[in-house]
Amino acid sequence: MGEQLLSVGIDIGTSTTQLILSRLTLENRATPFTVPRVSIAGREVLYRSAIHFTPLLSDTVIDAAGVRTIVEEEYRKSGFDKSQVDTGAVIITGETARKENAKEVLSALSEFAGDFVVATAGPDLESILAARGAGADEYAKEHHTTVLHFDIGGGTANLALYRNGELVRTGCLDVGGRLIKVDKGGQVTYVSPVFPRAGCPAPVVGQRVTPETLQPTLRIMVEALEQAAGLRPGRDKLDAFLTEGTSWTVEEVPVVSFSGGVADCIDQPSADWLAFGDMGVLLGRAIAASPAFQKAGRFRGAETIRATVVGAGSHATDLSGSTIFYRDITFPLKNIPILKLAAGEEGGPPEELARCIRDKLGWYQDQGGLVQLALALRGERNPSYRRIQELAQGVAKGLAPLVEAGFVPIVAVEADQAKVLGQAMAALLPGPLLCLDSVGVDNGDYIDIGAPVAGGAVLPIVIKTLVFNKS
């Protein structure tokens, strides 16, 4: 098929801001006698921006105009125009997601960067994008092993565990190189509130420090990482540094990998520990010197400091299945919350299914009433005609309040049956309707859906979690 999409990735991190532009190539891998199976067959990075320090107006406010200037200038250097962008992701990561104006910055960049670019934040997605950008998922698949990937930036360490190429879990620790900032003379200018909360010793602002005086702080941070990998007994340090709202189940892993700015300081640390005005060089050295990490196998990915932005530009976008149904839809659809039924709830008779859906619509209301959402179903393998009709009746009746409120009925099905379900629902509901399949989502997720590609056979989608951390 060879259809191509231009994808952008913009990463606004605790320490750095970066942009990449990638070409995604679509290909139909089905035979002429079967249903089309369109997938992303190739990902090529076309342009990598310079690595810029993230501009801040204060410890709590991002310089939105400064970030926008960076993005505008990098677009100019790339030779691409924002109107050419088809898909991609703008993500805000680490401690930067805690800034007072993080949402406003993302909104402004989303509007600037293209018609179907998502503005998103959250440690789960960051962990996945960084691991995929570094190639940890492919390594785990090709070597039939388990890999724990650490993406360690200025403010956080995002964790992604892959087993045989499949994502098992994600997590996030408040461990990063820029949690303590120092000037050229070694005087501390900033100390993150993470340390007293974690009960970890740390210097105070104004104190002059050396690599030796920072060792107690560094040692405990590294021990937290070791415990996350199951390479050190216990989990006391791990629990102390777990980011609020996240959890982590420990198991000993055979292989670890690293990305983020601190990863560069593990393999090729600067001779000057003050090179970046923080403790990142020393944290990288401490990880490299860890006997526990030396014992584990190590995968070195193709990307380190750029892993997250490469993941955002090349791996954030996926494709729906090719048995889809849409009528009178204005694309793109952005930031649509997911309502997923629990196991067994979609298997009852139509009236029971409709009642269940209507009851749960109340979960998604603002002060004005119902909001646009997407209903997620697991679906059934090889359902009968009668079963499809029953499912369509239950879903149509259940979503009737949403239709009456002026919203579009959107149904995302894991099983390969969205087209026939959509056709059955179309006879029951007036106006716009969208059913897409091969989409695995959960409650708490959001979905962006782009305009049809590959001759209308599939829809580009981005699944994410819009979570802004609170300090």
N, C-alpha and C positions, 0 to 999 in steps of 0.2 A: 504494500500500500504506500508506504513512504511518506504519509502526511506528517508534517512537523509543527511543533508548538514552540514558541519562545517563552522561556520561563525565567523569572527573576527570583533571586533570594536576597533578602536584606536582613542582616542580623545586627541588632543594637544591643551590645553586651555591656557588662559592668566596666570592662576596660576598653573594648574596641568596637568599632562599627565597620561593617564590610558589606560589599555587594558583589554578586556574581550574576551573569546571564548565561543560561544554558539552552541548548537545543534538544528537545525531546522528540524522538522519532517513533511514530505509531506504526504498527504492523498487524495485519490480519493473519493469524497463524492457523486458521481453520482450513479444511479442505473445501473445495467448491460445493460439496454435497452435505455440509453440516452448517450449523448456526455459526455466524461469525464470532471469532475470538480475538478481539482487538486488544493488544497490550502495548506497553511502552518497551520497545525493542532496543532503543539506544539513548544514551544520555551523554551529551558532549558539552563541556564547559567552554563557552565562547569568549568570555571576558571575566577577569578577576580584578577587582578594584584594589587600590592600595589599602593598607590596614590603618585606619584612623583611630586615634583615641576618642572615645565617646565624649562629646562636649556636654558639660554640666554647668548649670548656673549656680548650684549649691549642692550640698550633700543629698538633698531631697528633691531637686528639680532638674529635669533634663533640659538642655538648651535645644528646644524644638527647631528653632530657626537654623541653628548650627548643624543639626542632623540633616535637615532638608537641604541645606547648601551642599553638604557632602554628597548626598544622593544625586542632586541635580548635576554637580560637577562630574561625578563618575559616569552618569548617563552620557554626558557630552563627550567624555573621553572614549567611551565604548563605541560611539558611532550609532547607537540604537536610540530610537525614540520611544517614550513611554506608550505611545499609541500602538506600538508593535507587540507589546507584551500580551500573551494569551493567558498565562497562569503563573503561579508562584506563591511565595509566602514572605510576609514581613513579620519577623519575630523579635520580641524583646526579651532578653534573657538575664538570668542571674539577679543580682541585687538591683539592677536597673528597673526590673519589673515592679519594684517596690517604690519607685519614685512617685511623687504626688501627681505628676501630669503624664504618666506612662500611657494611659488610654488615649489621651488627646494627641500625643505624638504619633501613636500608631494609626489613629484615624486619619490624621493629616497625610501620613505617608501612604496609606492604602489608597487614598484618593489620587495622590500624585503618581503612584507607581503603576497604574494600569487598571483596566476594567475588572479583571478577575484575579486580583491579588488579595490574599487574606491578611488581615492584621490579627496576630495571635500571640499568645504568651502562655506559659505554663511549663512546669518541669517535666511532665510526661512527654510532651511533644519534643521539647528540647533534647531530652535524652535519646529519643528515637532518631531524630534527624542527625544528631552528632554521630551516633553509632553507625548509621547507614552512610553518612558522608565519609567516615573513616574506613568503611568496608568491614566492620566487625561482624555484621550479619552474614555477609558472603563467606567470610573466613570460617565462621562456625558451621555453615552449611557444607562448604567444600571439605572441611576436615572432620566432619561428624563429631563435633565437640561442643563444649559450653564455653562461652566467652563473656566475661563481665567487662563492659566498656565504661571507663571513667572519662567524662568530658569536664575538665577542671579549668575554669576560667578565673575571672577576677573575684567573683563573689560566691559561686556555688560549684559543687561537683555533682553533675548529673550522671546517674547510673542507668545502664540498660543491660539486662542479662538476656543473651541469645543462646538457645540450645538447638543445635542442628539447623540453624538459620531461622528458627521461630522465636519471636519475642516472648519471653517468659514473664518479666516484670520490669518496672522502672522505679527509680527512687531519686532522692535529691538530698545532699548534705550541704550545710553551710560551711563549706571548706573552699577557700580560694586564695589566690595570690594577692588580691588587692584589699583584703580585709584589714590590713595594716598598711598605711601609706607613710612614706618617709621622704624627707628632702635630701638634697645632695650631700648634706653633712651628716646624715644618719639620724636626724631629729624627727620624731614621730609627729605627723600632721593629722592623722585620722586613725581611729580604732573603731572597728565595727561593734555594735551592741551584741553581736553574736557571742562574743567571748564571755562576758559575765553571765549571759543566759545559759551558756553551756558549762559554766563553772570552770573555764579554762584560764590559766594565767596569761596575762597579756600586759604589755606596757601601757603607759598613759600618754596622752597628747602632750608634747613638749619634752618628753624624755628622749635622751640620746641613746640609741641602741646599736648593737653590733651583732654579727651573726651568732656569736656565742650567747648573748643575752636573750636572743629570740629562740634558742633551741628548745626550751620547755614548751613553748607554744607550738612550734613546728612538730615536736615529737607527738603531742597529743592529737594533732590534726591528722598526721600520718597513721597513727594507731586507729583512728576512726575509719580511715579508708581500708586498712588491713582487716578490721573486723567486718566491714561490709563484704569483703571478698572471702570471709571465712578462713583467713590466713592467720588470725590471732584469736585466742580464746576469748569468750565473753562478747558483750555488746554494749558495755557501759559508755565507752567513748562514742560509738556509733549512735546510740540513742541521744546522747548529749548534743550531737551536731545535726540530727535529722531535721530537715526543714519543716516548719509548722505545716500540718495537714498532710504529710507524707509518711509512708511506712516502708519497712524493708525486711524481708525474710532472708535470713542468712543461710547460705550453703557454701561449702568450700568449692572454689572454682579452679579448673585446671589451667585456664588461660585468662590473662588480663590484657587490656589495651588502653591506651590513653590518647586523648586529644585535648584541644583547648590551648590557650597560651602557656599554661604550666607544662604541658607535654613537651613543648620545645625546650623548656628548662630542665627536663629530665635527661634528654639525650644530648643536647648541646647547650649547656648552661653558659650564660655570659660570665666572663671572668670578673666582671664588676657586679657585685650583688645589688648595687643601687641603680642598675641600668634602667629599670622601669619605674623607679620611685615607689616600690612596694616590696613585699616579701615573696613575690613569685619565683625569683631565681632560687632563693633559699628553700622554698617548698619543693621545687623540682629536684634540687639536689638531695633533699631529705628522702623523697620517694625513691630516687635512684639508689640511695644508700641503704634502703630498707631490706634487711635479710629476708623478710616474708615475701616481698615482691620479687626479690631475686630468685626465690625458690619456685615461684609460679612461672608457668610458660608465658611468653610475652609475644603478642602480635603487634607489629608496628604498621599502622595504617598509612595509606598514601597521603592523607590529610591530617594535620594536627590543629593548628590555630584556625584553619579555614574549614574544619570538618562540619561545624554547624551550618555555616552559610552555604556550603556545597550541598548539604542535606536539604536545606530549605529550598534551594534553587533547582535541585535535580530529583529529590525524592519525596517532596511534600505532596506532589500531584499524583493521583492514581486515576484509574478509569473504572467506570461502572461496567456491569455486564452488558451484553449486546442484545438482550431481550428486554427492551425498555418500552415504555409507553408515555408519551407526553402530548398534551393538547392545550393550545393557547397559553403557553408559558413564556414569560418574558425573562430571559436569562441575562446575567447570572443571578443566582440566588445565594445570599451571603449570610453567614452566622445563624443558621437555622438550628435551634436546639432539637435534640433527639428525645423522643418518648418511646422507650422500648418496653414491650410487654414482657412479663416474667414467663419463665418456662411453663407451658401448659395453659396459659391464659388465652392463647389464640386458637386453641383446639376445640372450644365448646361450640354450642349452637349459636346462630347469628345474634339472637337477642341477648344472650349472655356476653358474647364478645363485644357487642355495641355498648352494653351497660358498663363493662370493664373500661373501655376506651373513654367513654364520657366521664366516668369517675376520675380518671387520671388526667384528663385535660385540665382539671383544676390545679394541677401541680405547676402549670405554666401560665400564670396570669400576672399581669402588672396592674397598676391602678386603673387602667382603662379596660381591663377585662382580659379575654383570651389573647394570646400572641401566636404568630406564625410558628409552626413546629413541623417536624417530620415524624411520622409514626414508623417505628422499626419493628419488623416481624422476622422471625426465623424462617417461616415457610415450611413446606413439606416436600419431600422427594416424591416425584411421580404422583401428584394429587389427581383425583378423578375430576371429571367435569363438574359433577355435583358438588364436590368439596370446594372447588374454586368459586362456584356460584354462592355457596354458603359464606365463604370467607369474604367475598366481595360485598355481600349484603351486610354482614356484621361490621366491616370496616366503614362502609358508606354511611350506615346509620350512626356509628360511633363518632365519625368526623363531621356529622351534619352541623353541630354547633359551630365548628370552625368555619365551615362554608358559609353559614348564615352571618358570621362576623366579618365576612369578606376576605378570608384567607384561602390559600391554595391547598387542596388536599395533596400531601406529599407522602408517599409510602416507599420505604426502603426495605427490600427483602434480601435476606442472605441467600436463599435458594434461588434457582434459575427459573423464575416464573412470573416476573413482573409484567411482561407484555400481556399475557393472558389474563392476569389479575386486573391490569389496567383496562383492558377491553371490557371485562365484565363490570367494573365499576363505572366506566364511561356511560353505560346504559342506565345507571342509577343516579348519577350526579351531573348537574349542569355545569358548564363553564370549564375553567382551567383544571387540569389534573396531571399529576406526574407520578409514575411508578418506575423505580429503577431497582436493579438486582445486583447480586454479587457484592453487597455492601455490608461489611461487618462493623457495627457501631454499638454503643451502649449508652445508658442514661448518663448524663453529664457531658457527653460529646456534642460537638456542633459540626455541621456539614456545610460546605460551600459547593455549589453545583454550577458548572460552567455551561456555555452553549454547546450543543451537540457537535461532535467532530467525527471524522472517518465516515463522511457521507451521511451523518445523522445516526450512525449505528451505536455510538457510545457517548457518555457524558464524562468530562473531566471533573473529578471531585477531590476535595481536600477535607479530611476528617481531623478535627483538632479539639483541644480543650481550651477554652478561654478562661484562664485562671490568673489573676494578678495576686501575687503573694502579699501578705500583710506582715509588717514588722511587729 
